[in-house]
Amino acid sequence: MASVFIPFSRFIVVVLANFAGDADECIDNDGAMERFAVIIPAAGSSTRFGAGRNKLLEPLAGEPVLQRTIRAFERPDVAGIFVATGISDFAFGDNVVLCPGGSCRAASVCSALAAVPNDIEWVAVHDAARPLVSRELIDRTFAAAVRYGAAVPALPVTLTVKQADGPLPARVQRTLPRHTLWAMQTPQAMRRADLVEAFARCPLPLDQITDDVRLLELSGQDVWLVQGEERNLKITSWQDMLVAETLWRETNQA
């Protein structure tokens, strides 16, 4: 399908699990493969990357970060890739549907969601700046979503986390129990209809929604966690880019 531009449209309990399902879990009862629309919000300003450069256009092993992220989802169970962005000087492929980016991440996701056809049951939202997501991680996230309704890869929090009212200096209110804390990654996968409903019922301003499944939590739906990967880092700074380059070489020379 050719790249098209779609105009913007308005529109928990958290259960922890180390689900190790495989792609076979993405087969429905009739033996057909469940198909996902992948939403990639790519309208951020890259402020923290510095030097007035867009991190998504920076080369990673000879190819732009955004292109590597898109390539990760060129797979048989992905029916379409919907990129919400204001980037114009980029050669998007025929498998990409372009949508306008919003004023915040959630607004960009909502914009792309409006372009997803109603006959696609499942959607997955993935950070444009996570180009090293592996096939195995996508497999188990998709499989867990199909099994449980919504799934997100996560890593255990290894640092001690204190709650306090900022800005610093600030008095510590309490120490959060680390064994209950998980750091979210993407892709975050769920039923398209559930996400549409969650946007419609969201009680918060969209700029306060920094995590896609937070919308589901607010609407009372369950979200399951699966094992994430350290290499699935989000590129925020130029130091992250150096780490990504190293991880890319290690993976592709192994």
ZIKA-V789085 format. One record per helix or strand. SS is the DSSP state (~ for helix, > for strand). FROM is the first residue (numbers start at 1). TO is the last residue. Records with the same first field share a line. If there is no record, write none. Layout:
BEGIN
SS=FROM-TO  FROM-TO
END
This chain:
BEGIN
>=5-6  14-16  27-27  33-33  36-42  59-60  63-64  78-85  96-99  122-125  150-156  161-164  172-176  182-191  223-227
~=23-26  47-49  55-57  65-71  105-113  135-148  178-180  192-201  206-208  212-218  238-253
END
